[in-house]
Amino acid sequence: MIMNDKLIIKVCGLRNVDNIHALEKTAIDWMGFIFYPRSPRYVSDEDNQAEAIQSCTKIKVGVFVNEKQDEIERKVAKYHLDYVQLHGDESPEDCQRLRETGCAIIKAFPISSESDFQSTIAYESYVDYFLFDTKDSGYGGTGRRFHWSVLKEYRGNIPFLLSGGIGAEHLADLSAFRHPLFAGIDLNSRFECAPALKDVGKIEQFINQLRITKYKLRRV
């Protein structure tokens, strides 16, 4: 049973101004912007990008990896971010300090086995969502899917977003997936024409097909 029978659709890794404006007209709920300099989808401080993000009417998520708190706070203020997604080795105390400034927090965890959920316990008082992604040696997304069956062992109290190489070919699996704290999906590389450039038509088709299933999309 999905939490409230609704699903958040987050599209991450945006940068192109026209692409941002085009996706803003679709039925997605959240947009993700990556502020990790080593990412091929890195958002710089260019004025035109900043203006497009600032004016975006979707829920805006800034993705950071082991960034200093003052820089995260600067980006939150500059880009009018609604959520901070932490994808590095940030501690529960780091999350707590950010949350005390008014930031809503998503903490990402790489998952490959049920033992990985032990790491989430210490964060439960300081985050709003977890994001479960495919385990890898580096930071950020791999574009590969992990075995969702392991999620039945997640017994925490924080709702989670599902990430890791989700594409249109996984619609049937999404329809069959059940967990009481499953809150949404994070889409990225499987819907790209090039790094940071999303195929808007492909995303719209995916959402329309998803609507055919029993999911109702969360309107945020």
Backbone bond lengths (Angstrom), bond angles and torsions (degrees), N, CA, C in turn:
res aa  C-N    CA-C-N  psi(-1)  N-CA   C-N-CA  omega(-1)  CA-C   N-CA-C  phi
1 M - - - 1.463 - - 1.526 109.28 -
2 I 1.295 118.01 120.45 1.458 122.55 179.30 1.522 109.60 -75.76
3 M 1.330 116.23 142.58 1.447 120.60 178.88 1.521 110.21 -54.06
4 N 1.355 117.24 117.30 1.452 124.14 179.64 1.527 113.36 60.88
5 D 1.349 117.26 13.80 1.461 121.54 -179.01 1.528 112.44 55.88
6 K 1.314 117.56 27.58 1.457 121.46 -179.66 1.515 109.18 -129.45
7 L 1.304 115.34 158.78 1.460 119.97 -174.32 1.518 109.74 -136.58
8 I 1.332 116.80 128.97 1.460 122.19 173.15 1.529 108.62 -79.55
9 I 1.322 116.44 133.03 1.466 121.37 174.14 1.524 107.84 -108.02
10 K 1.310 116.48 111.24 1.469 122.52 178.79 1.529 108.66 -110.62
11 V 1.304 116.35 130.47 1.464 121.84 173.73 1.520 107.28 -111.66
12 C 1.316 116.08 122.31 1.461 120.92 -172.94 1.534 111.07 -113.15
13 G 1.333 114.70 159.48 1.455 119.76 175.41 1.516 113.44 84.29
14 L 1.330 117.33 37.82 1.464 121.74 -179.41 1.528 110.58 -95.41
15 R 1.341 114.44 151.12 1.468 118.90 179.64 1.525 111.62 -156.17
16 N 1.333 116.65 -40.64 1.456 121.83 -176.43 1.527 110.71 -65.81
17 V 1.331 116.32 129.65 1.458 121.52 -174.00 1.526 111.61 -60.97
18 D 1.328 117.48 -50.11 1.462 120.40 -179.26 1.522 111.14 -63.87
19 N 1.324 116.66 -36.21 1.463 121.92 178.65 1.532 110.91 -64.75
20 I 1.324 116.10 -41.62 1.463 120.80 177.53 1.524 109.96 -60.72
21 H 1.334 116.22 -46.47 1.468 120.01 -178.77 1.529 111.17 -64.39
22 A 1.326 116.98 -38.93 1.461 120.36 -179.33 1.529 111.10 -67.50
23 L 1.323 116.90 -42.87 1.459 120.38 -179.16 1.522 111.70 -70.43
24 E 1.310 116.55 -25.46 1.455 120.39 178.51 1.534 111.11 -62.80
25 K 1.326 116.54 -23.07 1.471 121.11 -178.64 1.526 112.41 -87.53
26 T 1.333 116.97 -4.58 1.460 120.60 -179.04 1.533 110.43 -91.29
27 A 1.334 115.26 -178.91 1.467 121.30 -176.65 1.528 113.25 -89.76
28 I 1.328 118.55 14.98 1.463 118.86 175.03 1.521 109.03 -68.75
29 D 1.333 116.63 161.47 1.458 121.18 -176.01 1.526 113.11 -105.64
30 W 1.322 116.29 -43.97 1.457 121.39 -175.81 1.524 109.76 -123.69
31 M 1.334 116.26 146.31 1.463 122.80 172.60 1.526 108.75 -116.70
32 G 1.334 116.09 136.16 1.452 121.24 179.98 1.516 112.02 -110.18
33 F 1.328 116.10 135.65 1.460 122.93 -178.88 1.527 108.45 -125.00
34 I 1.323 116.03 126.11 1.460 121.11 -171.62 1.530 110.62 -95.96
35 F 1.318 115.35 120.82 1.467 122.09 -179.55 1.530 110.69 -110.67
36 Y 1.315 115.15 39.28 1.471 122.62 177.55 1.523 107.53 -109.56
37 P 1.332 118.97 110.11 1.466 121.90 -171.14 1.527 115.02 -55.93
38 R 1.324 118.54 -26.15 1.464 120.17 -178.56 1.528 113.43 -82.51
39 S 1.313 116.73 -5.70 1.456 120.24 -179.36 1.527 110.58 -81.71
40 P 1.343 118.14 141.26 1.472 120.07 174.70 1.528 111.95 -68.73
41 R 1.325 116.90 -7.14 1.470 121.99 179.66 1.532 110.69 -110.04
42 Y 1.299 116.25 20.86 1.464 122.30 -176.77 1.528 111.46 -61.54
43 V 1.326 115.83 134.12 1.455 122.32 175.56 1.519 108.36 -96.21
44 S 1.325 116.41 118.71 1.463 120.75 177.90 1.525 108.81 -85.46
45 D 1.320 116.48 -176.03 1.463 121.12 179.83 1.523 112.44 -91.70
46 E 1.335 117.40 25.05 1.463 119.94 178.88 1.527 110.01 -61.01
47 D 1.316 116.14 139.88 1.454 120.88 -173.79 1.521 113.30 -61.62
48 N 1.346 117.60 -40.67 1.467 118.54 -176.43 1.521 111.23 -68.30
49 Q 1.335 117.22 -36.78 1.461 120.35 176.23 1.523 110.17 -66.10
50 A 1.312 116.19 -43.45 1.463 120.41 -179.18 1.524 110.91 -60.14
51 E 1.314 116.34 -43.42 1.467 120.07 -178.97 1.523 111.08 -64.29
52 A 1.319 116.81 -40.35 1.469 120.43 -179.84 1.520 111.03 -65.22
53 I 1.334 116.85 -39.47 1.468 120.39 179.70 1.521 110.45 -72.81
54 Q 1.317 116.79 -44.42 1.465 120.87 -178.95 1.528 111.67 -57.61
55 S 1.313 116.84 -40.10 1.465 121.00 -175.10 1.528 113.38 -86.55
56 C 1.313 116.91 -6.06 1.466 120.96 -177.61 1.535 110.02 -63.78
57 T 1.332 116.08 134.97 1.464 120.68 -177.02 1.521 113.08 -93.32
58 K 1.327 118.35 -4.85 1.459 121.06 175.70 1.530 109.94 -78.67
59 I 1.320 116.56 164.62 1.461 120.66 171.19 1.523 107.92 -64.07
60 K 1.342 116.48 129.61 1.469 121.43 -173.45 1.528 110.51 -109.89
61 V 1.325 114.81 129.47 1.464 121.87 -177.94 1.531 108.54 -118.42
62 G 1.325 116.70 124.44 1.456 121.31 174.82 1.518 110.05 -98.37
63 V 1.328 116.39 128.61 1.465 121.82 -177.03 1.528 109.14 -102.67
64 F 1.337 115.97 127.33 1.464 122.24 -176.73 1.522 109.92 -131.62
65 V 1.331 114.74 151.62 1.472 121.36 178.06 1.518 108.62 -129.85
66 N 1.326 116.72 108.94 1.474 122.12 176.46 1.523 112.48 51.41
67 E 1.322 115.62 39.88 1.461 120.78 -178.51 1.532 110.16 -88.57
68 K 1.329 116.91 152.01 1.452 121.44 176.56 1.529 109.84 -67.82
69 Q 1.330 115.23 146.25 1.458 119.20 -175.26 1.523 112.16 -61.78
70 D 1.320 117.81 -40.29 1.462 118.30 -177.42 1.525 111.50 -65.01
71 E 1.343 116.74 -32.69 1.466 119.49 177.60 1.529 110.68 -72.14
72 I 1.320 117.33 -38.35 1.468 119.82 175.55 1.528 109.85 -61.42
73 E 1.329 116.65 -44.75 1.455 120.14 179.99 1.527 111.11 -63.21
74 R 1.335 116.46 -35.93 1.470 119.80 177.99 1.526 110.84 -64.42
75 K 1.330 115.80 -43.22 1.470 119.78 -179.47 1.535 110.69 -69.22
76 V 1.318 116.91 -38.62 1.475 119.77 176.96 1.523 110.07 -57.40
77 A 1.333 116.26 -45.47 1.464 120.74 -178.98 1.525 111.54 -69.52
78 K 1.320 116.82 -43.12 1.461 119.81 -175.95 1.523 112.14 -67.60
79 Y 1.333 116.83 -43.16 1.461 120.82 -173.75 1.529 113.35 -98.92
80 H 1.336 116.58 1.78 1.473 121.50 178.63 1.526 110.43 57.26
81 L 1.325 115.41 49.59 1.457 120.90 -176.67 1.526 111.21 -75.40
82 D 1.336 115.45 142.77 1.461 121.37 178.20 1.527 111.64 -92.71
83 Y 1.328 116.87 -32.28 1.464 122.36 179.92 1.518 109.69 -133.29
84 V 1.330 114.55 149.01 1.468 122.11 169.75 1.523 106.88 -111.12
85 Q 1.331 116.29 122.47 1.472 121.96 178.00 1.521 108.35 -105.31
86 L 1.327 116.11 119.47 1.459 121.74 -175.97 1.519 109.29 -102.45
87 H 1.330 115.33 120.18 1.463 120.99 -171.61 1.521 112.92 -114.45
88 G 1.333 116.98 11.85 1.458 119.28 -176.60 1.510 112.88 -113.13
89 D 1.344 114.94 -139.72 1.467 121.45 -177.41 1.524 111.61 -100.33
90 E 1.320 116.49 27.97 1.465 120.74 -177.61 1.527 110.77 -60.18
91 S 1.322 115.58 137.97 1.459 121.70 -177.04 1.527 110.52 -86.30
92 P 1.340 117.49 167.22 1.465 119.58 172.21 1.529 111.67 -56.85
93 E 1.334 116.59 -36.54 1.467 120.20 179.46 1.529 111.17 -65.47
94 D 1.339 116.97 -37.13 1.468 120.49 175.61 1.522 110.05 -60.71
95 C 1.322 116.12 -45.06 1.468 120.78 179.16 1.522 110.61 -63.10
96 Q 1.308 116.33 -41.50 1.455 120.32 -179.91 1.522 111.24 -61.86
97 R 1.335 116.54 -45.40 1.464 120.12 -178.46 1.528 110.66 -63.36
98 L 1.324 116.87 -41.29 1.466 119.71 178.37 1.519 111.21 -66.27
99 R 1.301 116.01 -41.23 1.463 119.48 -178.92 1.529 111.17 -65.03
100 E 1.298 116.50 -32.21 1.464 120.54 178.77 1.526 112.00 -67.42
101 T 1.331 117.27 -19.16 1.469 121.13 175.70 1.523 111.66 -85.34
102 G 1.326 117.23 -4.24 1.467 121.44 179.44 1.510 114.11 104.85
103 C 1.328 117.94 2.39 1.469 121.40 179.39 1.534 110.75 -75.98
104 A 1.311 116.17 136.62 1.462 120.78 167.68 1.529 107.22 -87.01
105 I 1.330 117.13 138.76 1.463 121.17 -167.08 1.523 111.76 -119.45
106 I 1.334 114.08 134.44 1.474 123.02 166.79 1.517 106.18 -115.93
107 K 1.315 118.17 124.81 1.470 120.83 177.93 1.518 108.48 -110.80
108 A 1.324 115.54 124.49 1.464 121.75 -179.58 1.525 110.81 -88.12
109 F 1.323 115.76 141.05 1.454 122.32 176.42 1.522 109.75 -132.78
110 P 1.345 117.27 130.17 1.464 120.29 173.13 1.522 109.88 -77.14
111 I 1.315 115.92 134.38 1.457 120.63 -173.11 1.530 110.30 -125.68
112 S 1.331 115.17 133.25 1.468 119.75 171.45 1.527 111.28 -137.70
113 S 1.341 116.83 -23.07 1.460 120.54 -179.84 1.515 108.99 -148.93
114 E 1.323 116.87 167.74 1.457 121.09 -176.66 1.523 112.63 -62.75
115 S 1.316 118.24 -25.24 1.467 120.58 179.82 1.530 112.07 -64.84
116 D 1.340 116.88 -23.27 1.462 120.11 -179.56 1.524 112.40 -66.15
117 F 1.321 117.63 -22.07 1.465 120.18 -179.71 1.528 112.32 -71.70
118 Q 1.322 116.84 -17.48 1.462 119.35 177.66 1.525 111.05 -60.87
119 S 1.328 115.93 -31.28 1.468 119.93 -178.17 1.515 112.67 -68.87
120 T 1.327 117.42 -20.38 1.461 119.86 -175.73 1.527 112.93 -79.25
121 I 1.319 117.36 -21.81 1.467 121.52 -169.56 1.528 111.74 -58.81
122 A 1.327 116.66 -43.99 1.464 120.57 -175.34 1.527 112.85 -67.90
123 Y 1.339 117.60 -14.53 1.466 121.62 -175.95 1.526 113.35 -95.07
124 E 1.315 117.31 -8.17 1.458 119.69 -167.17 1.522 114.36 -60.62
125 S 1.318 118.34 -28.77 1.466 120.20 -179.19 1.524 113.22 -82.20
126 Y 1.335 117.30 -6.13 1.465 119.69 -168.97 1.519 114.30 -124.96
127 V 1.322 118.95 4.81 1.458 120.55 -178.66 1.525 110.20 -130.64
128 D 1.340 114.70 160.77 1.461 121.23 178.03 1.531 111.66 -99.20
129 Y 1.316 115.92 -34.74 1.467 121.90 177.32 1.527 109.12 -142.20
130 F 1.313 115.52 152.28 1.454 121.94 161.94 1.519 108.16 -100.16
131 L 1.338 115.85 154.50 1.455 122.17 169.27 1.523 107.12 -123.46
132 F 1.318 116.82 122.27 1.453 121.80 -178.87 1.517 109.44 -102.07
133 D 1.339 114.74 121.38 1.462 122.05 -174.09 1.524 109.18 -125.59
134 T 1.310 115.81 171.55 1.459 121.92 179.35 1.523 110.54 -72.56
135 K 1.309 116.38 135.58 1.458 121.49 -178.39 1.524 110.21 -71.80
136 D 1.345 114.71 138.57 1.455 120.79 -178.51 1.528 107.48 -154.36
137 S 1.321 116.48 167.22 1.466 120.43 -178.49 1.519 112.67 -74.90
138 G 1.350 116.92 -21.74 1.459 120.27 -178.59 1.511 112.36 -105.08
139 Y 1.336 115.47 -164.80 1.456 121.45 178.73 1.524 108.96 -104.99
140 G 1.330 114.42 152.53 1.458 118.90 176.39 1.508 112.04 89.27
141 G 1.340 115.01 -176.02 1.450 121.16 -174.66 1.519 113.24 -74.50
142 T 1.325 115.03 152.85 1.457 121.40 178.68 1.520 112.05 -105.24
143 G 1.355 116.56 -15.34 1.457 119.67 -173.59 1.511 112.56 75.93
144 R 1.341 116.03 7.74 1.467 120.26 179.39 1.520 109.40 -116.22
145 R 1.298 115.44 149.62 1.459 121.42 -179.71 1.525 110.05 -92.08
146 F 1.346 116.08 143.65 1.455 119.06 172.04 1.536 108.52 -100.04
147 H 1.320 117.35 173.45 1.454 121.30 -177.80 1.528 109.55 -77.97
148 W 1.321 115.83 108.35 1.458 120.18 -175.52 1.528 112.49 -65.22
149 S 1.311 117.20 -16.37 1.472 119.68 -179.31 1.527 111.67 -60.10
150 V 1.342 117.13 -26.43 1.461 120.34 -179.21 1.529 110.97 -66.84
151 L 1.323 117.87 -20.86 1.455 121.03 -176.57 1.523 113.06 -68.78
152 K 1.310 116.82 -15.42 1.471 118.15 175.76 1.522 111.00 -64.69
153 E 1.335 116.81 -18.34 1.467 120.99 178.72 1.522 112.84 -87.10
154 Y 1.334 117.21 -5.03 1.462 119.12 176.92 1.522 108.64 -77.95
155 R 1.324 116.30 116.58 1.461 121.96 -176.22 1.537 111.47 -122.85
156 G 1.334 114.84 25.86 1.463 118.94 179.95 1.516 112.19 -77.41
157 N 1.324 114.97 -170.68 1.462 121.67 -176.95 1.524 113.60 -113.66
158 I 1.324 117.04 -1.39 1.463 121.68 -175.81 1.533 109.77 -101.39
159 P 1.336 118.67 130.25 1.465 120.00 176.80 1.526 110.79 -63.87
160 F 1.331 116.51 154.31 1.458 119.31 -176.10 1.524 112.29 -131.95
161 L 1.336 113.35 152.33 1.463 122.63 169.82 1.515 107.58 -100.03
162 L 1.312 115.69 144.28 1.456 121.96 -179.35 1.516 109.33 -102.22
163 S 1.335 116.39 126.95 1.450 122.11 -178.21 1.526 109.36 -131.00
164 G 1.324 115.44 178.21 1.454 119.70 175.60 1.505 114.01 106.03
165 G 1.336 116.75 77.18 1.462 120.77 171.81 1.511 115.81 66.77
166 I 1.319 117.83 29.74 1.466 120.45 179.69 1.519 109.40 -74.05
167 G 1.328 115.41 129.74 1.454 121.47 179.36 1.514 111.44 -137.59
168 A 1.329 115.88 179.94 1.463 120.98 -178.79 1.520 111.79 -60.24
169 E 1.314 117.54 -26.98 1.459 121.18 -179.63 1.516 113.24 -70.40
170 H 1.328 116.67 -7.69 1.467 120.64 -178.26 1.527 112.89 -102.70
171 L 1.331 118.00 11.67 1.456 120.73 -178.12 1.522 112.41 -58.58
172 A 1.315 117.06 -43.65 1.469 119.75 -179.29 1.526 110.77 -64.35
173 D 1.329 116.39 -40.67 1.464 119.81 179.41 1.527 111.05 -66.44
174 L 1.340 117.28 -37.93 1.456 120.87 177.01 1.526 110.96 -63.75
175 S 1.325 115.61 -39.70 1.455 120.00 179.03 1.520 111.82 -63.16
176 A 1.325 115.66 -32.63 1.464 120.20 -177.26 1.531 113.03 -87.54
177 F 1.346 116.92 -17.60 1.458 120.06 -174.00 1.522 111.53 -73.71
178 R 1.323 116.22 135.69 1.458 122.11 -179.74 1.534 110.79 -135.72
179 H 1.313 114.81 134.13 1.463 121.31 169.98 1.523 106.33 -163.29
180 P 1.330 119.09 136.97 1.468 120.26 -176.19 1.520 114.79 -63.71
181 L 1.335 117.94 -19.02 1.466 120.77 -179.00 1.524 113.03 -111.84
182 F 1.309 117.14 13.25 1.466 122.58 175.93 1.523 108.04 -72.29
183 A 1.348 116.57 112.87 1.463 121.23 -172.51 1.524 113.99 -107.42
184 G 1.335 117.95 -24.79 1.459 118.08 -176.09 1.509 113.04 179.57
185 I 1.337 114.83 178.38 1.465 121.83 -179.48 1.519 109.93 -125.55
186 D 1.317 114.51 150.41 1.459 122.82 -179.25 1.528 107.93 -115.60
187 L 1.332 116.43 116.72 1.465 122.04 -177.50 1.520 109.88 -105.99
188 N 1.346 115.24 141.55 1.456 117.40 179.35 1.530 110.63 -151.47
189 S 1.317 117.70 -100.20 1.461 121.72 -165.35 1.521 114.87 -63.90
190 R 1.327 118.87 -29.66 1.468 120.77 -178.57 1.526 112.59 -70.64
191 F 1.326 116.78 -7.54 1.458 120.93 -179.56 1.530 111.48 -118.28
192 E 1.326 116.47 24.74 1.459 120.76 -176.45 1.527 113.15 -104.96
193 C 1.327 114.00 145.45 1.461 121.56 167.21 1.527 109.39 -87.62
194 A 1.315 115.71 -31.31 1.469 124.92 178.58 1.523 105.57 -160.96
195 P 1.341 118.56 163.03 1.463 119.39 179.50 1.532 112.06 -52.07
196 A 1.336 116.00 126.28 1.463 124.86 178.55 1.530 113.51 74.67
197 L 1.331 118.19 7.42 1.466 121.60 177.97 1.525 108.44 -123.27
198 K 1.344 115.71 108.36 1.456 120.76 -174.76 1.519 111.79 -90.63
199 D 1.339 115.10 148.18 1.453 122.94 174.61 1.534 107.38 -83.86
200 V 1.313 116.74 100.91 1.458 121.72 -173.82 1.526 111.09 -62.84
201 G 1.329 116.56 -42.78 1.456 120.32 179.64 1.519 112.26 -61.47
202 K 1.315 116.55 -40.11 1.463 120.83 179.45 1.526 110.93 -65.79
203 I 1.324 116.49 -38.56 1.462 120.19 178.08 1.530 110.47 -67.29
204 E 1.326 116.82 -43.01 1.465 120.06 178.72 1.529 111.23 -62.47
205 Q 1.320 116.42 -41.06 1.462 120.12 178.21 1.528 110.56 -63.60
206 F 1.314 116.41 -41.53 1.465 121.13 179.13 1.531 110.25 -60.88
207 I 1.320 117.15 -46.08 1.460 120.89 -179.44 1.527 110.93 -63.76
208 N 1.335 117.01 -42.15 1.461 120.21 178.77 1.526 111.21 -62.38
209 Q 1.324 116.59 -40.31 1.459 119.96 178.22 1.525 110.55 -68.33
210 L 1.319 116.02 -35.35 1.455 120.06 178.85 1.528 110.73 -65.30
211 R 1.321 116.01 -35.09 1.462 120.54 178.81 1.528 112.02 -63.29
212 I 1.331 116.68 -26.77 1.458 120.60 -179.82 1.524 110.49 -67.46
213 T 1.325 115.71 -27.27 1.463 120.20 176.87 1.514 108.91 -75.23
214 K 1.299 117.53 -174.49 1.462 121.90 -178.54 1.511 113.77 -77.15
215 Y 1.353 118.14 -2.78 1.449 119.94 -178.97 1.521 111.79 -73.13
216 K 1.308 115.41 139.14 1.452 122.05 165.89 1.520 105.42 -107.74
217 L 1.307 115.85 133.60 1.454 118.01 -177.02 1.525 110.68 -81.80
218 R 1.316 114.77 134.16 1.460 120.70 -178.74 1.520 109.73 -67.11
219 R 1.317 117.02 126.65 1.467 120.05 175.02 1.522 107.32 -96.08
220 V 1.305 116.81 114.19 1.460 121.87 -176.04 1.526 108.88 -113.55
